[in-house]
Amino acid sequence: MIFSHPIVSLLSWLNFLTVGLQPPLVATTHEAEYAPIVLTGVLLSLVVIYLASKIGGELSRMMDLPPVLGELVGGVIVGASALHLVVFPETGAAASDSIIMAILQLINHLNPDAISSIFQTQSEVISVLAELGVIILLFEIGLESDLKELQKVGYQATIVACVGVAVPFAAGTTGLILLFHAPVIPAIFAGAALTATSIGITSKVLSEIGQLKSREGQIIVGAAVIDDILGIIVLAVVASLAKTGEVDIFNVIYLIVSATVFLIGSILLGKYFNQTFVAIANKLQTRGNLIIPAFIFAFFMAFLGNAIHLEAILGAFAAGLVLDETDKRKELDEQVKPIADILVPVFFVTVGAKVDLGVLNPLVPGNREGLIIATFLIVVAIIGKVVTGWSVFGQAGINRLAVGVGMIPRGEVGLVFAGIGAASGTLDKPLQAAIVIMVILTTFLAPPLLRFAFKQSPQEQQSSEALLDN
């Protein structure tokens, strides 16, 4: 995901806030004085985030676009690209770049070292909340998905995912080497960034337009899950290649095996867990008798995913799929929605806030090479995913364009590749900028394109829905 070990920082901060111990991120002579200021910064950031989310979502809805697109755009406006209200140190921003930090500094008369420490801690807390948001989002998507329908399209989703990884990776890597004479390792890294698919963004849009349970929606979600697993493996390979110059084959095998065992094992064991879950929920008499056990299970599954070096969101999605089979699914789904409404917008606004549109400025000489490379990457990124729709076979009346378009957004997953590549020194500035631009456009274009793709073939949609009803 897009955040680096924020839980440790949050625990340190909470420990400091409650018992006055010294956290590693606020190492000055007046630590106890900074806890309320950190909390103030977090609260003010959340005010900005929720305003951006709600205003952006409402404007997007007025223009008949998915609200998630408005949340992303709202994040861009309040983030590093425009207002500098919500910025993060991992994107290269300093405390002096944050308007919120300037306000806190003015109110509390803080020295530069103090405000820098507060900025770091406050950013980590927001990142944790965003991470929790995407975990809850994938848990909710798992609840809304139909495991039986996913199993029906399982082989199709696998083919779509494999094509969606192989085509853009091969085309991007080869094109960068042959057309732009890029070094092999950076070219491989950029090609790997093209393989990503943001299941969070795509699933949210599918849910909003009522297509999550259509055949196309199930294929897209299933393919995005598999694509995420393959993306983790590809990322591990290229990161190892960038660091050591060689691939750790044992690590690759471990990732493949652990991801497969984790998902299949979770679903199989879920059949026995469901009865236990319902029995526990029925015996509990206090408030939260259903939602709390559900979140215990979801967070534990997310923890297991992280513990075996997979993604926490895969564990949350698997937990949702398991609980989707219980008799309490509809009731649980209604109870999860308000919590998702609180935390999920933090995730989408944060993704947008971390994007710097300054790399799109052609007047800056250093950006021009990146813009040319970006044009190539965008073409490959779109075509490389759209063609996946035509890898679906044996499905009469399937909306192939919708399947392909649903795989386009890179979102937070693409930003992971760009961030790790930049941190390792593998990517130079033009190539890094090109990847960021590709992530921006594919993320923003996918929601309206997905709605357009479904609107283009109403007969195919009716055919899909009729078959599902039967």
Legacy VTK file of the C-alpha trace (Angstrom):
# vtk DataFile Version 3.0
C-alpha trace
ASCII
DATASET POLYDATA
POINTS 470 float
0.000 0.000 0.000
0.981 3.671 -0.044
1.920 3.962 3.634
5.134 2.823 5.310
4.705 1.239 8.767
2.301 3.900 10.152
0.914 1.618 12.858
4.163 1.722 14.814
4.156 5.505 14.707
0.498 5.673 15.770
1.092 3.365 18.736
4.059 5.466 19.836
1.972 8.625 19.546
-0.962 7.147 21.453
1.369 5.927 24.180
2.785 9.415 24.445
-0.658 11.015 24.450
-1.991 8.837 27.238
0.940 8.333 29.642
3.389 11.039 28.667
6.199 8.764 27.451
8.627 9.994 24.847
7.702 8.904 21.296
10.480 8.550 18.737
8.907 11.059 16.388
8.617 13.908 18.911
12.107 13.917 20.356
12.475 17.407 21.804
12.734 18.777 25.345
9.000 19.567 25.520
7.370 16.343 24.314
4.390 16.556 26.658
3.475 19.950 25.271
3.220 18.691 21.691
0.568 15.976 22.106
-2.386 18.409 22.094
-0.836 20.223 19.139
-0.524 16.983 17.188
-4.155 16.215 17.969
-5.112 19.723 16.852
-3.310 19.180 13.549
-5.057 15.848 13.013
-8.477 17.326 13.739
-7.905 20.300 11.443
-6.663 17.962 8.699
-9.808 15.845 9.055
-11.977 18.956 8.753
-10.233 19.798 5.466
-10.404 16.189 4.240
-14.123 15.801 4.942
-14.950 19.157 3.372
-12.964 18.245 0.253
-14.594 14.833 0.142
-18.151 16.039 0.544
-17.903 19.079 -1.741
-16.044 17.089 -4.393
-18.460 14.176 -4.154
-21.541 16.397 -4.413
-20.176 18.335 -7.396
-19.227 15.063 -9.066
-22.726 13.692 -8.498
-24.249 16.865 -9.979
-22.195 16.241 -13.130
-23.418 12.614 -13.202
-19.941 11.313 -12.343
-19.009 8.842 -9.593
-18.514 10.621 -6.235
-15.179 8.846 -5.779
-13.813 10.904 -8.658
-14.849 14.078 -6.838
-13.112 12.849 -3.687
-9.897 12.278 -5.619
-10.091 15.698 -7.262
-10.893 17.261 -3.888
-7.752 15.629 -2.541
-5.685 17.067 -5.379
-7.035 20.562 -4.656
-6.312 20.511 -0.915
-3.054 18.629 -1.393
0.395 19.210 -2.823
-0.907 20.392 -6.199
-2.869 23.445 -5.049
-3.771 24.586 -1.535
-1.086 22.673 0.442
-3.504 22.047 3.287
-2.970 18.285 3.399
0.594 17.315 2.468
2.819 14.404 3.459
6.563 14.090 4.090
6.870 10.913 1.993
6.075 12.979 -1.101
8.993 15.273 -0.357
6.970 17.958 1.446
8.341 19.705 4.529
6.467 21.235 7.449
6.988 24.648 5.877
4.948 23.495 2.863
1.854 22.781 4.981
-0.656 25.575 5.570
-2.029 23.665 8.552
1.434 23.535 10.111
1.798 27.278 9.482
-1.450 27.851 11.380
-0.292 25.675 14.276
3.063 27.419 14.358
1.405 30.814 14.448
-0.993 29.839 17.233
1.547 28.025 19.405
4.759 29.964 18.619
6.713 26.791 17.820
10.311 26.591 16.648
11.111 24.912 13.281
12.349 21.660 14.857
9.193 21.277 16.910
6.829 21.942 14.026
8.758 19.491 11.848
8.321 16.723 14.425
4.633 17.553 14.822
4.178 17.517 11.041
5.769 14.063 10.790
3.605 12.590 13.536
0.394 14.231 12.347
0.995 12.915 8.812
1.528 9.396 10.134
-1.783 9.494 12.019
-3.690 10.641 8.915
-1.964 7.890 6.934
-3.098 5.299 9.466
-6.685 6.522 9.198
-6.450 6.351 5.406
-5.054 2.828 5.627
-7.921 1.812 7.893
-10.265 3.393 5.365
-9.106 1.237 2.485
-9.156 -1.871 4.698
-12.789 -1.181 5.627
-13.574 -0.388 1.976
-12.274 -3.783 0.843
-14.103 -5.480 3.703
-17.315 -3.770 2.570
-16.658 -4.736 -1.055
-16.136 -8.333 0.057
-19.501 -8.246 1.829
-21.188 -6.868 -1.284
-19.557 -9.412 -3.572
-21.047 -12.809 -4.173
-18.532 -15.584 -3.556
-20.510 -18.058 -5.671
-20.548 -15.645 -8.595
-16.837 -14.923 -8.133
-16.177 -18.652 -8.275
-18.196 -18.888 -11.489
-15.974 -16.295 -13.177
-12.804 -17.387 -11.382
-10.994 -18.762 -14.414
-12.059 -15.786 -16.512
-10.823 -13.384 -13.840
-7.509 -15.224 -13.709
-7.039 -14.920 -17.456
-7.978 -11.219 -17.407
-5.523 -10.577 -14.559
-2.657 -12.438 -16.243
-3.198 -10.620 -19.539
-3.518 -7.325 -17.660
-0.113 -7.885 -16.079
1.778 -9.436 -18.994
0.740 -7.055 -21.818
1.473 -3.679 -20.195
4.631 -4.981 -18.516
6.086 -6.356 -21.741
5.008 -3.406 -23.883
6.135 -0.786 -21.368
9.516 -2.310 -20.607
10.353 -3.052 -24.241
9.167 0.358 -25.447
11.213 2.252 -22.861
14.356 0.339 -23.782
13.948 0.493 -27.562
12.304 3.915 -28.026
13.772 5.932 -25.152
16.999 3.979 -24.539
16.200 3.687 -20.841
18.487 1.477 -18.713
17.148 -2.033 -18.238
16.394 -1.960 -14.493
14.542 1.413 -14.507
12.629 0.247 -17.598
11.611 -2.946 -15.800
10.533 -0.910 -12.773
8.391 1.396 -14.906
6.932 -1.596 -16.751
6.043 -3.141 -13.402
4.205 0.050 -12.404
1.987 -0.438 -15.454
0.785 -3.827 -14.170
-1.041 -2.394 -11.151
-4.809 -2.144 -10.790
-6.517 -0.251 -7.966
-9.194 -2.591 -6.675
-10.311 0.052 -4.174
-11.180 2.684 -6.776
-12.666 0.274 -9.336
-14.773 -1.566 -6.748
-16.094 1.695 -5.317
-17.175 2.906 -8.761
-18.792 -0.440 -9.611
-20.715 -0.319 -6.345
-21.857 3.262 -6.965
-23.202 2.511 -10.438
-24.887 -0.721 -9.346
-22.699 -3.036 -11.421
-20.689 -4.743 -8.684
-22.737 -7.958 -8.894
-23.001 -8.014 -12.678
-20.897 -10.600 -14.517
-18.611 -7.835 -15.710
-18.291 -6.453 -12.182
-17.477 -9.848 -10.714
-14.848 -10.506 -13.369
-13.296 -7.083 -12.773
-13.219 -7.496 -8.975
-11.880 -11.040 -9.195
-9.253 -9.990 -11.729
-8.292 -6.965 -9.618
-7.758 -9.193 -6.565
-5.570 -11.581 -8.562
-3.885 -8.620 -10.217
-3.092 -7.213 -6.769
-1.461 -10.506 -5.789
0.538 -10.590 -9.019
1.420 -6.926 -8.477
2.827 -7.726 -5.034
4.952 -10.461 -6.564
6.143 -8.211 -9.407
6.931 -5.427 -6.930
8.949 -7.811 -4.766
10.879 -9.004 -7.804
11.721 -5.566 -9.208
12.511 -4.147 -5.758
14.923 -7.022 -5.206
16.362 -6.466 -8.665
16.835 -2.745 -8.015
18.479 -3.352 -4.644
20.786 -6.263 -5.407
20.872 -6.502 -9.179
19.457 -10.034 -8.977
16.101 -11.647 -8.252
15.525 -13.649 -5.059
13.722 -16.628 -6.590
12.885 -18.092 -3.169
11.086 -14.896 -2.177
9.066 -14.990 -5.404
8.035 -18.608 -4.816
7.140 -17.797 -1.213
4.890 -14.903 -2.275
3.082 -17.006 -4.881
2.483 -19.927 -2.536
1.518 -17.826 0.491
-0.938 -15.674 -1.499
-2.637 -18.738 -2.996
-2.849 -20.632 0.289
-4.065 -17.546 2.141
-6.984 -16.752 -0.151
-8.122 -20.319 -0.829
-7.607 -21.355 2.801
-9.571 -18.355 4.081
-12.536 -19.126 1.871
-12.544 -22.840 2.683
-12.228 -22.315 6.435
-14.899 -19.636 6.221
-17.564 -22.267 5.627
-16.919 -23.607 9.147
-16.363 -20.180 10.694
-19.706 -18.757 9.569
-21.784 -20.822 11.976
-19.491 -19.915 14.868
-19.683 -16.238 13.964
-23.492 -16.217 13.897
-23.656 -18.122 17.195
-21.323 -15.606 18.882
-23.259 -12.634 17.518
-26.548 -14.107 18.768
-25.213 -14.681 22.289
-23.785 -11.193 22.736
-26.266 -8.787 24.339
-24.445 -5.438 24.350
-24.240 -2.835 21.592
-22.059 -3.833 18.676
-22.842 -7.531 19.088
-22.587 -7.979 15.304
-20.272 -5.262 14.023
-17.512 -5.680 16.638
-16.973 -9.438 16.045
-17.044 -8.720 12.309
-14.312 -6.102 12.611
-12.288 -8.353 14.894
-12.352 -10.951 12.139
-11.669 -8.430 9.355
-8.744 -6.791 11.158
-7.293 -10.164 12.136
-7.429 -11.300 8.517
-5.823 -8.013 7.451
-3.133 -8.580 10.071
-2.465 -12.073 8.733
-2.165 -10.669 5.226
0.463 -8.201 6.366
2.212 -10.743 8.571
2.922 -13.048 5.635
4.091 -10.096 3.499
0.926 -9.788 1.443
-1.439 -6.794 1.460
-3.732 -6.079 4.414
-6.509 -5.233 1.939
-6.443 -8.806 0.606
-7.100 -10.105 4.108
-9.957 -7.633 4.589
-11.471 -8.583 1.228
-11.234 -12.281 2.081
-12.957 -11.595 5.427
-15.789 -9.830 3.621
-16.206 -12.741 1.214
-16.372 -15.188 4.107
-18.984 -13.202 6.061
-20.981 -12.629 2.885
-22.065 -16.256 3.219
-23.624 -15.782 6.686
-27.300 -15.215 7.447
-26.341 -11.869 8.990
-24.852 -10.426 5.782
-27.548 -7.841 5.030
-27.689 -6.617 8.620
-23.892 -6.484 8.804
-23.654 -4.635 5.505
-25.957 -1.894 6.819
-23.884 -1.523 9.987
-20.577 -1.307 8.096
-21.717 1.501 5.785
-21.702 4.345 8.364
-18.191 3.382 9.472
-17.065 3.230 5.864
-18.616 6.666 5.287
-16.317 8.033 7.994
-12.993 6.446 7.036
-13.106 5.637 3.320
-13.163 9.322 2.217
-9.924 9.838 4.150
-8.300 7.247 1.908
-9.459 8.713 -1.401
-8.719 12.321 -0.468
-5.290 11.265 0.773
-4.505 9.518 -2.518
-5.375 12.701 -4.394
-3.512 14.914 -1.917
-0.267 13.008 -2.458
-0.308 13.703 -6.193
1.708 16.712 -7.389
0.360 18.023 -10.674
3.433 20.225 -10.944
5.028 17.461 -12.982
2.539 18.283 -15.750
3.934 21.789 -16.314
5.606 21.774 -19.772
7.208 25.180 -19.106
9.638 23.505 -16.720
12.453 22.083 -18.897
12.988 19.135 -16.587
9.366 18.043 -17.068
9.399 17.842 -20.870
11.204 14.545 -21.182
8.936 13.111 -18.525
5.854 14.322 -20.423
6.994 12.572 -23.604
7.678 9.350 -21.747
4.394 9.802 -19.864
2.473 9.987 -23.130
3.904 6.622 -24.114
3.189 5.106 -20.690
-0.405 6.388 -20.699
-1.092 4.823 -24.103
0.382 1.505 -22.954
-1.405 1.752 -19.595
-4.827 2.189 -21.201
-4.486 -0.179 -24.166
-2.690 -2.795 -22.068
-5.689 -3.053 -19.743
-8.518 -2.496 -22.246
-7.374 -5.533 -24.274
-8.003 -7.721 -21.241
-11.728 -7.484 -21.975
-11.172 -9.443 -25.169
-9.412 -12.227 -23.273
-12.808 -13.203 -21.823
-14.269 -16.161 -23.685
-17.306 -18.396 -23.354
-19.431 -15.539 -21.963
-22.269 -14.618 -24.302
-23.237 -10.953 -24.283
-20.406 -9.891 -22.001
-19.491 -6.193 -22.022
-15.805 -6.594 -22.941
-15.135 -2.876 -23.026
-16.390 -2.482 -19.460
-14.160 -5.335 -18.267
-11.109 -3.774 -19.902
-11.868 -0.248 -18.697
-12.454 -1.512 -15.163
-8.827 -2.662 -15.027
-7.372 0.735 -16.015
-7.000 2.738 -12.750
-3.615 2.406 -11.045
-4.478 4.591 -8.048
-2.664 3.962 -4.792
-1.045 0.779 -6.134
0.703 2.669 -8.910
1.899 5.250 -6.415
3.563 2.456 -4.437
5.725 1.559 -7.425
6.636 5.194 -8.058
7.431 5.777 -4.390
9.611 2.696 -3.968
11.387 3.364 -7.248
12.157 6.936 -6.223
13.271 5.934 -2.720
15.643 3.276 -4.065
17.196 5.696 -6.570
16.206 3.423 -9.453
14.065 6.004 -11.245
15.410 9.309 -12.493
13.165 12.390 -12.275
11.760 12.239 -15.858
10.780 8.581 -15.522
9.425 9.097 -12.022
7.363 12.051 -13.245
6.094 9.998 -16.176
4.888 7.226 -13.859
3.140 9.752 -11.600
1.370 11.341 -14.570
0.290 7.908 -15.798
-1.113 7.102 -12.345
-2.970 10.429 -12.175
-4.667 10.135 -15.552
-5.571 6.455 -15.362
-7.032 6.992 -11.889
-9.093 10.006 -12.909
-10.162 8.716 -16.336
-11.293 5.266 -15.230
-14.479 6.214 -13.254
-16.176 8.234 -16.042
-14.952 5.782 -18.685
-16.354 2.879 -16.692
-19.764 4.524 -16.462
-19.611 5.281 -20.180
-18.696 1.681 -21.001
-21.684 0.297 -19.100
-24.069 2.827 -20.630
-23.008 1.908 -24.159
-24.532 -1.560 -24.117
-27.781 -1.744 -22.146
-28.811 -4.962 -23.887
-25.651 -6.690 -22.718
-26.270 -5.436 -19.188
-29.830 -6.780 -19.204
-28.550 -10.102 -20.478
-25.999 -10.234 -17.658
-28.541 -9.389 -15.003
-31.062 -11.942 -16.351
-28.458 -14.698 -16.207
-27.502 -13.707 -12.646
-31.143 -13.756 -11.550
-31.491 -17.281 -12.918
LINES 1 471
470 0 1 2 3 4 5 6 7 8 9 10 11 12 13 14 15 16 17 18 19 20 21 22 23 24 25 26 27 28 29 30 31 32 33 34 35 36 37 38 39 40 41 42 43 44 45 46 47 48 49 50 51 52 53 54 55 56 57 58 59 60 61 62 63 64 65 66 67 68 69 70 71 72 73 74 75 76 77 78 79 80 81 82 83 84 85 86 87 88 89 90 91 92 93 94 95 96 97 98 99 100 101 102 103 104 105 106 107 108 109 110 111 112 113 114 115 116 117 118 119 120 121 122 123 124 125 126 127 128 129 130 131 132 133 134 135 136 137 138 139 140 141 142 143 144 145 146 147 148 149 150 151 152 153 154 155 156 157 158 159 160 161 162 163 164 165 166 167 168 169 170 171 172 173 174 175 176 177 178 179 180 181 182 183 184 185 186 187 188 189 190 191 192 193 194 195 196 197 198 199 200 201 202 203 204 205 206 207 208 209 210 211 212 213 214 215 216 217 218 219 220 221 222 223 224 225 226 227 228 229 230 231 232 233 234 235 236 237 238 239 240 241 242 243 244 245 246 247 248 249 250 251 252 253 254 255 256 257 258 259 260 261 262 263 264 265 266 267 268 269 270 271 272 273 274 275 276 277 278 279 280 281 282 283 284 285 286 287 288 289 290 291 292 293 294 295 296 297 298 299 300 301 302 303 304 305 306 307 308 309 310 311 312 313 314 315 316 317 318 319 320 321 322 323 324 325 326 327 328 329 330 331 332 333 334 335 336 337 338 339 340 341 342 343 344 345 346 347 348 349 350 351 352 353 354 355 356 357 358 359 360 361 362 363 364 365 366 367 368 369 370 371 372 373 374 375 376 377 378 379 380 381 382 383 384 385 386 387 388 389 390 391 392 393 394 395 396 397 398 399 400 401 402 403 404 405 406 407 408 409 410 411 412 413 414 415 416 417 418 419 420 421 422 423 424 425 426 427 428 429 430 431 432 433 434 435 436 437 438 439 440 441 442 443 444 445 446 447 448 449 450 451 452 453 454 455 456 457 458 459 460 461 462 463 464 465 466 467 468 469
